[in-house]
Amino acid sequence: MVGFMMDKQDRMGMDCVGMWVNDVVVEGGEGVYFLEYMGWGKGVGDKMEEIVKGMVDGWETAGCVVIGGERGEMGGM
């Protein structure tokens, strides 16, 4: 929600990937691929392109690829 308030959607995508990579690394693993899911509230769909761009930047930085995913609007969020 803070990311939306600050209009920093690309950073939100990068943070999502960064948290995943961090979880894998601290367990001694190495990120190779990524399965993603994004759910957002009504009226946020126009910001998704920026969020996905940030995620792509994160995946490239981490050296992993996306092999699948899902997105959906969650009306009550």
C-alpha positions in Angstrom: 0.0 0.0 0.0 2.9 2.4 0.7 4.3 1.8 -2.8 0.9 2.8 -4.3 0.8 5.9 -2.0 4.3 6.9 -3.1 3.6 6.0 -6.8 6.6 3.6 -6.8 5.1 0.6 -8.5 8.3 -0.5 -10.2 10.0 -0.8 -6.8 7.2 -2.9 -5.5 7.9 -5.5 -8.2 11.6 -5.5 -7.4 10.9 -5.9 -3.7 8.7 -8.9 -4.4 11.5 -10.7 -6.2 14.1 -9.6 -3.7 12.2 -11.1 -0.8 11.9 -14.4 -2.6 15.6 -14.4 -3.6 16.5 -13.6 0.0 14.5 -16.5 1.4 16.2 -18.9 -1.0 19.7 -17.6 -0.4 19.5 -17.7 3.4 18.5 -21.4 3.2 21.7 -22.1 1.1 19.9 -22.3 -2.3 20.2 -20.5 -5.5 17.3 -19.0 -7.4 16.9 -20.6 -10.8 13.3 -20.1 -11.8 10.3 -18.1 -10.5 6.6 -18.9 -10.4 4.7 -15.7 -9.7 1.2 -14.8 -8.5 -0.1 -11.3 -8.1 -3.5 -10.3 -6.7 -4.5 -6.6 -6.5 -7.5 -4.5 -5.6 -10.0 -3.0 -7.9 -8.8 -0.1 -9.9 -5.1 -1.0 -9.6 -4.8 -2.8 -13.0 -3.4 0.3 -14.7 -0.3 0.1 -12.4 0.4 -3.6 -13.2 2.8 -2.8 -16.1 5.1 -0.9 -13.8 5.0 -3.6 -11.2 5.8 -6.3 -13.7 8.7 -4.2 -15.1 10.1 -4.0 -11.6 9.7 -7.8 -11.3 11.5 -8.3 -14.6 14.4 -6.1 -13.4 14.6 -8.2 -10.2 14.6 -11.5 -12.1 17.3 -10.3 -14.4 19.4 -9.1 -11.4 18.9 -12.4 -9.6 19.7 -14.4 -12.7 16.5 -16.4 -12.7 13.7 -16.9 -15.3 9.9 -16.9 -15.0 8.4 -20.3 -16.0 4.8 -19.5 -15.1 2.4 -17.3 -13.1 -1.0 -15.9 -12.6 -2.6 -12.5 -12.0 -6.0 -11.6 -10.7 -8.1 -8.7 -9.4 -9.3 -9.3 -5.8 -12.2 -6.9 -5.4 -12.1 -6.7 -1.6 -8.3 -6.0 -1.3 
